[in-house]
């Protein structure tokens, strides 16, 4: 599985809606439009199925009917984003996106439900992937320590792996869970992930089903080197179950004059919105990385001339085709570094699942939403496909 055919698509968590009819309406409006814009016979979609929709699809033959519906529109389901459990488009999401954590039975059962749905959507013998949260957000208080949460989470992941093994034996379809490190979470770096597998998920038979989701934006915010991250996964014998192709905001303070700093800060504050959590990696030489929990808190009352950091990287998924916008830049080059290394002989085993995840389109500054969501999605997928062709990966 070192060099499979790579599958590209976009993550549908960019669309609001928690029930099947609304999900279908969104796919009709946006995914079909993007496919038409790209002039493709088939478009990959990384489905976001919250708990309500998952329960609906497990009822009777509804998943099979949904599969037929997707096929009629030329939409191919190959992966699921199982990170947000509930409504991802509430006015304020922030830390709610990490609930329920993996130490709860609710998270375990929801993920098994997603696997059962995906098994019905995949063609015979095909591999599927489900990305999931990195255990949860660290506890500031409560009845469990973080270590106890990790232990309970590992038990639930082992139970899911057992269920996925049974599913593969019965249907012939292998479905993997891909744990997605995110800044500030219990697992927020590659080291955290490899240590978690080493201490809690040692069983090799379960590692056939328990893998890693590498979100390029998240890794960039933590100022991780893309090559070192992938080499670490390879050395640990871990499979990359999915790569989420995403880009963070980058601000190069060290090369700015005071006037330009003020302009950049004004522009950056347009991204300090209230729906999603925007963790910010602050890098200053020689001190290294400091992680701020949320951009609005970081920028509140700050003066541009007081910023001594060299670079900030903000967890705000900006369009992947943008290298720079105004006084701000993106971490687009990290995407290219990741893609280039994935074809290297020493790269980790990879399923080939690439998913563009720019869920923040609805909260981007209005000036960046120019063409309509269907065309914007198509432009991102087109850019990715062009890079894969240029790098000889497609």
Wavefront OBJ file of the C-alpha trace (Angstrom):
o trace
v 0.000 0.000 0.000
v 3.005 2.305 -0.427
v 1.913 3.730 -3.779
v -1.829 3.393 -4.295
v -3.840 5.489 -6.697
v -4.476 8.726 -4.868
v -8.056 9.892 -4.373
v -8.856 13.607 -4.110
v -11.978 15.338 -2.906
v -13.213 17.976 -0.518
v -14.632 17.790 2.985
v -18.328 18.603 3.189
v -18.135 19.961 6.730
v -18.018 23.317 4.940
v -21.804 22.910 4.530
v -24.292 23.380 7.351
v -26.898 20.700 8.020
v -27.230 17.792 10.431
v -29.903 15.649 8.733
v -29.798 13.622 5.525
v -32.212 15.772 3.436
v -30.185 18.932 4.173
v -26.924 17.124 3.405
v -28.340 16.005 0.069
v -29.550 19.528 -0.727
v -26.068 20.909 -0.015
v -24.389 18.282 -2.179
v -26.833 19.029 -4.994
v -26.161 22.747 -4.737
v -22.396 22.801 -4.208
v -20.701 19.463 -4.919
v -22.518 18.905 -8.192
v -21.729 22.496 -9.191
v -18.039 21.991 -8.369
v -17.936 18.770 -10.396
v -19.508 20.560 -13.348
v -17.052 23.458 -13.018
v -14.144 20.988 -13.018
v -15.638 19.038 -15.941
v -15.067 15.756 -14.117
v -17.132 12.601 -14.556
v -16.769 11.927 -10.825
v -15.900 14.046 -7.779
v -14.674 12.717 -4.456
v -16.573 13.931 -1.397
v -15.368 13.557 2.153
v -18.706 13.317 3.895
v -19.392 14.996 7.209
v -22.174 12.999 8.849
v -23.081 14.276 12.312
v -24.759 11.961 14.803
v -28.301 12.792 13.651
v -27.601 11.979 9.999
v -25.648 8.848 10.924
v -28.602 7.481 12.898
v -30.892 8.212 9.952
v -28.613 6.395 7.492
v -28.415 3.308 9.699
v -32.181 2.936 9.476
v -33.338 0.174 7.119
v -31.886 0.540 3.583
v -31.414 4.300 3.731
v -27.614 4.128 3.416
v -27.910 2.047 0.244
v -30.428 4.548 -1.140
v -28.037 7.384 -0.274
v -25.236 5.510 -2.039
v -27.363 5.220 -5.181
v -28.236 8.914 -4.904
v -24.534 9.852 -4.760
v -23.734 7.609 -7.730
v -26.448 9.179 -9.857
v -24.759 12.560 -9.332
v -21.228 11.337 -9.960
v -20.178 11.858 -6.337
v -17.800 9.333 -4.816
v -17.740 8.777 -1.065
v -14.351 7.455 0.019
v -13.771 9.082 3.396
v -15.750 10.574 6.282
v -14.864 13.412 8.615
v -15.868 11.958 11.982
v -14.382 14.810 14.022
v -17.423 17.106 14.605
v -20.111 15.033 16.337
v -22.861 17.633 16.355
v -23.818 20.869 14.605
v -20.555 22.329 13.269
v -22.237 25.550 12.159
v -23.668 26.884 15.399
v -23.021 30.596 16.017
v -20.346 29.553 18.542
v -18.583 26.197 18.218
v -15.102 26.754 19.730
v -14.290 23.911 22.207
v -17.607 22.122 21.582
v -16.080 20.524 18.507
v -14.003 18.280 20.815
v -17.088 16.830 22.501
v -17.760 14.064 23.211
v -14.183 12.926 23.834
v -12.859 9.465 23.071
v -13.158 8.491 26.739
v -16.961 8.443 26.278
v -19.069 5.625 24.899
v -20.897 8.194 22.772
v -17.767 8.878 20.699
v -17.039 5.153 20.342
v -20.581 4.306 19.263
v -20.815 7.261 16.872
v -17.590 6.192 15.148
v -18.765 2.605 14.804
v -21.974 3.956 13.290
v -19.970 5.956 10.747
v -18.033 2.820 9.809
v -21.260 0.879 9.279
v -22.562 3.643 7.018
v -19.312 3.939 5.054
v -19.248 0.174 4.571
v -22.574 0.501 2.747
v -21.390 3.434 0.638
v -18.095 1.927 -0.576
v -17.805 -0.309 -3.648
v -16.886 -3.952 -2.920
v -13.311 -4.416 -1.725
v -12.552 -0.696 -1.482
v -10.707 0.968 1.395
v -12.413 3.689 3.419
v -11.166 6.141 6.059
v -12.723 8.053 8.932
v -10.828 10.920 10.563
v -11.475 11.596 14.224
v -10.464 13.941 17.011
v -7.148 13.528 18.901
v -8.848 12.096 22.024
v -10.178 15.473 23.190
v -9.288 18.780 24.804
v -7.152 18.642 27.990
v -9.109 18.873 31.223
v -8.750 21.935 33.420
v -10.919 20.270 36.034
v -13.248 17.314 36.310
v -13.450 13.790 37.571
v -10.777 12.335 35.297
v -7.139 13.156 34.753
v -5.802 13.369 31.227
v -3.952 10.069 31.744
v -7.179 8.336 32.745
v -8.862 9.808 29.699
v -6.097 8.467 27.451
v -6.416 5.011 28.987
v -10.199 4.937 28.557
v -9.896 6.324 25.034
v -7.445 3.568 24.114
v -9.882 0.914 25.349
v -12.609 2.375 23.164
v -10.304 2.561 20.146
v -9.367 -1.089 20.634
v -13.072 -1.960 20.709
v -13.615 -0.024 17.481
v -10.678 -1.847 15.871
v -12.229 -5.191 16.829
v -15.500 -4.107 15.227
v -13.729 -2.963 12.067
v -11.983 -6.335 11.835
v -15.353 -8.083 12.045
v -16.704 -5.744 9.393
v -13.828 -6.471 7.017
v -14.293 -10.208 7.523
v -17.978 -9.978 6.676
v -18.001 -7.399 3.842
v -14.448 -7.449 2.481
v -14.139 -3.684 2.971
v -11.371 -2.340 5.165
v -12.168 0.882 6.994
v -9.524 2.736 9.013
v -9.869 5.274 11.799
v -7.436 8.161 11.379
v -6.572 10.104 14.554
v -6.059 13.772 13.696
v -3.666 15.757 15.947
v -4.739 19.358 16.467
v -3.044 22.252 18.308
v -3.906 22.356 21.998
v -5.569 18.930 22.131
v -4.370 15.941 24.144
v -2.509 14.875 21.004
v -1.305 17.944 19.136
v 2.038 16.883 17.642
v 3.456 13.883 15.826
v 5.419 13.026 18.965
v 2.187 12.912 20.968
v 0.632 10.576 18.418
v 3.563 8.180 18.195
v 3.847 8.094 22.004
v 0.127 7.353 22.312
v 0.409 4.453 19.879
v 3.553 3.166 21.600
v 2.055 3.176 25.086
v -1.630 2.538 24.492
v -2.169 1.054 21.005
v 0.578 -1.515 20.738
v -1.469 -4.357 19.254
v -0.315 -4.758 15.653
v -3.546 -6.336 14.447
v -5.403 -3.241 15.624
v -2.983 -0.942 13.833
v -4.400 -2.276 10.600
v -7.463 -0.178 11.479
v -6.041 2.569 13.719
v -4.063 5.130 11.727
v -3.176 8.838 11.591
v -4.864 11.740 9.840
v -2.218 14.299 8.906
v -3.795 17.745 8.727
v -1.176 19.968 7.102
v -2.549 23.188 8.594
v -2.495 21.762 12.139
v 1.072 20.580 11.747
v 2.142 23.942 10.354
v 0.596 25.830 13.298
v 2.759 23.699 15.616
v 5.799 24.627 13.451
v 6.483 20.964 12.717
v 8.669 20.066 9.756
v 6.548 18.104 7.275
v 9.341 15.669 6.464
v 10.140 15.025 10.123
v 6.481 14.375 10.919
v 6.067 11.846 8.132
v 9.410 10.228 8.941
v 8.289 9.866 12.563
v 5.116 8.082 11.497
v 7.099 5.838 9.192
v 9.640 4.985 11.907
v 6.806 4.137 14.303
v 5.225 1.821 11.745
v 2.050 3.901 11.530
v -0.164 4.224 8.491
v -1.360 7.628 7.325
v -5.051 6.985 6.823
v -5.801 10.390 5.371
v -4.084 13.671 4.562
v -6.227 16.754 5.023
v -4.917 19.289 2.558
v -5.248 22.589 4.370
v -3.427 25.866 4.796
v -2.950 28.176 7.807
v -2.504 31.937 7.990
v 1.132 32.983 8.365
v 2.342 36.430 9.519
v 6.026 37.319 9.128
v 6.326 40.018 11.802
v 10.142 40.041 11.867
v 10.455 41.516 8.358
v 7.773 44.210 8.792
v 8.148 47.870 9.574
v 5.973 49.268 12.361
v 3.560 50.726 9.826
v 3.195 47.480 7.979
v 2.765 45.625 11.275
v -0.191 47.857 12.034
v -1.724 47.113 8.632
v -1.141 43.375 9.045
v -2.672 43.392 12.520
v -5.779 45.206 11.265
v -6.141 42.640 8.503
v -5.526 39.740 10.877
v -8.240 40.931 13.240
v -10.766 40.354 10.433
v -10.103 36.643 10.980
v -10.626 36.827 14.770
v -14.193 35.529 14.549
v -16.418 33.890 17.145
v -17.506 30.564 15.636
v -14.353 28.446 15.484
v -11.290 28.111 17.682
v -8.223 29.682 16.072
v -5.182 28.423 17.957
v -2.103 30.457 17.089
v 1.486 29.266 17.079
v 3.866 32.089 18.007
v 7.504 31.529 17.092
v 10.353 33.642 18.388
v 14.030 32.815 18.083
v 15.635 31.423 20.201
v 12.741 30.768 22.605
v 10.803 28.637 20.113
v 7.053 27.962 20.007
v 4.368 29.378 22.278
v 0.781 28.320 21.565
v -2.025 30.829 22.128
v -5.427 29.206 22.563
v -7.513 31.549 20.392
v -6.781 34.424 18.015
v -9.452 36.830 19.374
v -7.971 36.599 22.865
v -4.450 37.069 21.511
v -5.264 40.168 19.473
v -7.520 41.873 22.004
v -5.892 45.141 23.043
v -2.549 44.288 21.433
v -0.413 47.008 19.878
v 1.476 46.222 16.672
v 4.706 47.769 17.895
v 4.700 45.488 20.948
v 4.812 42.271 18.892
v 8.265 40.735 19.287
v 7.530 37.330 17.736
v 9.126 36.419 14.423
v 6.179 34.502 12.927
v 2.590 33.657 13.806
v 0.697 30.768 12.286
v -3.050 30.762 12.833
v -5.367 27.753 12.773
v -7.714 29.261 10.231
v -8.155 27.108 7.136
v -7.705 29.552 4.271
v -8.128 28.637 0.577
v -5.272 26.386 -0.453
v -4.731 28.165 -3.777
v -3.700 31.365 -1.968
v -0.027 31.940 -1.232
v -0.511 35.484 0.079
v -3.357 37.956 0.584
v -2.678 41.550 1.509
v -0.080 41.717 4.288
v -0.676 38.105 5.279
v 0.652 34.880 3.821
v -0.391 31.246 3.984
v 1.454 28.005 4.692
v 0.797 26.769 1.152
v 4.429 25.681 0.794
v 3.867 23.158 3.596
v 1.286 21.441 1.410
v 3.818 21.068 -1.385
v 6.497 19.788 1.001
v 4.106 17.180 2.343
v 2.955 15.994 -1.082
v 6.506 15.742 -2.385
v 7.676 13.612 0.512
v 4.699 11.271 0.380
v 6.084 9.828 -2.851
v 9.484 9.163 -1.224
v 10.407 5.470 -0.692
v 10.854 6.121 3.039
v 7.486 7.849 3.447
v 4.933 6.135 5.689
v 2.376 3.755 4.308
v -0.438 5.911 2.956
v -3.984 5.067 1.900
v -3.859 7.698 -0.830
v -6.825 9.629 0.583
v -6.412 13.387 0.103
v -9.172 15.656 1.368
v -9.268 19.417 0.933
v -10.645 20.785 4.197
v -11.387 24.487 4.036
v -14.417 24.479 6.318
v -13.986 28.195 7.144
v -15.317 29.601 3.853
v -18.439 30.945 5.579
v -16.425 32.952 8.131
v -13.752 34.299 5.783
v -13.693 38.069 5.254
v -16.223 38.948 2.561
v -13.510 40.176 0.173
v -12.155 36.610 -0.027
v -15.537 35.073 -0.970
v -15.694 36.158 -4.573
v -17.024 33.458 -6.862
v -19.596 31.511 -4.872
v -18.928 28.399 -2.840
v -19.270 25.854 -5.652
v -16.698 27.641 -7.813
v -14.420 28.294 -4.844
v -14.402 24.583 -3.971
v -13.705 23.717 -7.595
v -10.792 26.153 -7.656
v -9.229 24.491 -4.597
v -9.577 21.006 -6.051
v -8.217 22.207 -9.392
v -5.162 23.703 -7.680
v -4.507 20.446 -5.814
v -4.884 18.322 -8.930
v -2.481 20.612 -10.790
v 0.149 20.226 -8.053
v -0.220 16.444 -8.075
v 0.211 16.398 -11.848
v 3.249 18.692 -11.639
v 4.842 16.482 -8.980
v 4.094 13.281 -10.912
v 1.767 12.012 -8.196
v -1.439 11.665 -10.169
l 1 2 3 4 5 6 7 8 9 10 11 12 13 14 15 16 17 18 19 20 21 22 23 24 25 26 27 28 29 30 31 32 33 34 35 36 37 38 39 40 41 42 43 44 45 46 47 48 49 50 51 52 53 54 55 56 57 58 59 60 61 62 63 64 65 66 67 68 69 70 71 72 73 74 75 76 77 78 79 80 81 82 83 84 85 86 87 88 89 90 91 92 93 94 95 96 97 98 99 100 101 102 103 104 105 106 107 108 109 110 111 112 113 114 115 116 117 118 119 120 121 122 123 124 125 126 127 128 129 130 131 132 133 134 135 136 137 138 139 140 141 142 143 144 145 146 147 148 149 150 151 152 153 154 155 156 157 158 159 160 161 162 163 164 165 166 167 168 169 170 171 172 173 174 175 176 177 178 179 180 181 182 183 184 185 186 187 188 189 190 191 192 193 194 195 196 197 198 199 200 201 202 203 204 205 206 207 208 209 210 211 212 213 214 215 216 217 218 219 220 221 222 223 224 225 226 227 228 229 230 231 232 233 234 235 236 237 238 239 240 241 242 243 244 245 246 247 248 249 250 251 252 253 254 255 256 257 258 259 260 261 262 263 264 265 266 267 268 269 270 271 272 273 274 275 276 277 278 279 280 281 282 283 284 285 286 287 288 289 290 291 292 293 294 295 296 297 298 299 300 301 302 303 304 305 306 307 308 309 310 311 312 313 314 315 316 317 318 319 320 321 322 323 324 325 326 327 328 329 330 331 332 333 334 335 336 337 338 339 340 341 342 343 344 345 346 347 348 349 350 351 352 353 354 355 356 357 358 359 360 361 362 363 364 365 366 367 368 369 370 371 372 373 374 375 376 377 378 379 380 381 382 383 384 385 386 387 388 389 390 391 392 393 394
